[in-house]
Amino acid sequence: MRSRFAHAAALAVGLLSALGGLKPAMADGSGSATLDAIRARGQLLCGMAGTVPGFSLPDSQGVMKGLDADSCRAVTAAVLGDVSKTKFVVTTTQNRFTALQSGEVDMLSRSTTWTLGREANLGLMFAWVNYYDGTGFLVKKSLSVKSAKELDGATVCVQPGTSTELAINDYFRINKMKFTPILIADLAEIQSAFLSGRCDAYSTDASALATFRFSQGPKADDLVLLPDIISKEPLGVMVRKGDDKWFDVIRWTFVALLTAEEKGITQANVDSFMNSNDPEVRRLLGLEGDLGKALGLDNKWAYNVIKAVGNFGEIWDRNITPMGVPRGINNLWTKGGLQYPPPMR
């Protein structure tokens, strides 16, 4: 028995020697199948809505603008160093998860709420929250409604298959109220239905309601965003489970955006920080340490991100502030908000 075992061991050692030793999976790559695929095609595929002002909507030149769009560009800058290599793939509330599961997109940045059911059932997970939101209601001023609790018996326009649909069902049930849902999948159609009087209220994330109201121009005063926020809606960026290194890249790209804001590093002044004596700044910008290498990236990955899109505050001011939405709980923790970046070390 011992002789056979020793013989087998000797054969194994010889085979290892002949092969140069076994290598872990993807040892010659980044450690991430997704990241290696992105590099091979030279393009990052980002799933988004493409219809929401402030989050993802093409401008008059066809350039995708918004918080979700810039979230994708930040990741592209980290992994490819060139935001022009971001390809935006428009998805719907019905096919967004399938698009990510099937590999049609590398990441989903689509104002999607982080929930247990989605993370436990879909084979997907949330890497970071880029907007803390909540479900709200928009009504016409002519309805003379001041609170959501006055909506008993109302018709409510809502997109099917969304966390909003679940939230308003819970809210009316808890408050022993009744309502009739008007389920419409297409965003433009649901907004048109609300404006035409087909429903008494329009419900979705309060941020989306605020930007929609803002988009009505002079007629915005005819619409009232009720003060009630009836649910927690942390909106985040999703990736597929099973590729931990890609998850790390997404998460720490957002941490880099927040850390840059915390340190006062902007798109315009980042080069002036290349002589900083602050150890965390030096690690962030790749001046010392190997944080980039740990992620499978160049050590200047975060510098590239900041140089391309600015810090998180700049992204917010560029896309959300013009919509008239206050930053509130989306502020840095140093300003009373929930955005708290872990240390860069």
C-alpha positions, 0 to 999 in steps of 0.5 A: 500500500505504502509502495503504491502511494509513494509511486503515485506521489512520485508520478504526481510530482513528476507531472507537476514538474513537467507542467511547470506546476499547477496554476489557479483558474485565470491565473494569467488573467485578472482573476475575474472572468467578467473583467477579462471579457471586458478587456478582450472586447475593449468595451464595458456593457452597462444595462440601464433605463435610458429614459429617466432624467437625472439618471440615464437619458440621452441628450440632444446629441445622443450622449447618455447623461445621468447618475447611473450613466456616470456610475458606468463611466466610472467603472469603465475608467477604472478598468479600461482607462477610457470612458468612451468605451462604455456601451449603454444597453437599454433595458426594461423593468421586465428584462433588466435582470435577465440581461445581467444573468445572461451576460448581455450586460456586465453590470446593471446601473438602473435605479434598482432597489436592493432587496433580499428577494432579488439578491437571494433568488436571482443569482445577482448581488448589489455592489454599492448604493448610489442613491438612497431613495423611497417610494412616493406619490405624485398627484395633480394640484386640482385633486386637493390631496395633501397626504398619501393617507387621503388616497383611499379608493384612488387609482394609482399608476405604477409599473408592474414587476417593480419594488414600487408595486410591492411597496404601495400594496403594503402601504394601503394594506397596513393603513386599511385603505383600498386602491386600484392599480393601473399597471403600465410597463412603458415609462412614457405611457405611464406618465402620459396616462397620469397626465391625461387623468387616467389615474389619480396618482403616479407612484415610483421612486420619489427621485424619479417623481421629482425629476418628472415633475421638473421636466414639465416646465411651467406646468410643474406647479400643477403637480404635487409631490406628496411629502409621504415616503412610504418605503426604503429604496436603496438604489444600487449597481448589480453584478452576477454572483460568482465573480467576486473580483468583479464585485470588488472592482465595482464596489471600490470604484464607488468607494474611490468616488466618495473618498475623493469627495471626502478628501476634496479631490476633484476632476479639475484639481486631482493632478495637484494632489499627486504631491500629497503627503496624506497616506490615504490620498497617496494610496488612492491615487496609486502613488504608493501601495498596490491597491490597484494590483489587488483588484486586478487593475493598474495602480492608477485606476482611481486617478483615472476614475476621478480624472474622467468623471470627478468625485461623487459630489461632482457627479451628483451636482452635474446630474441630480442638482439641476432637477431640484432634488436636495442631496439629503441622506445621499450626502457624505457621512461628514455632512449628515448623510449615509455615504460612508466610504471604508478606508483605502488601505 
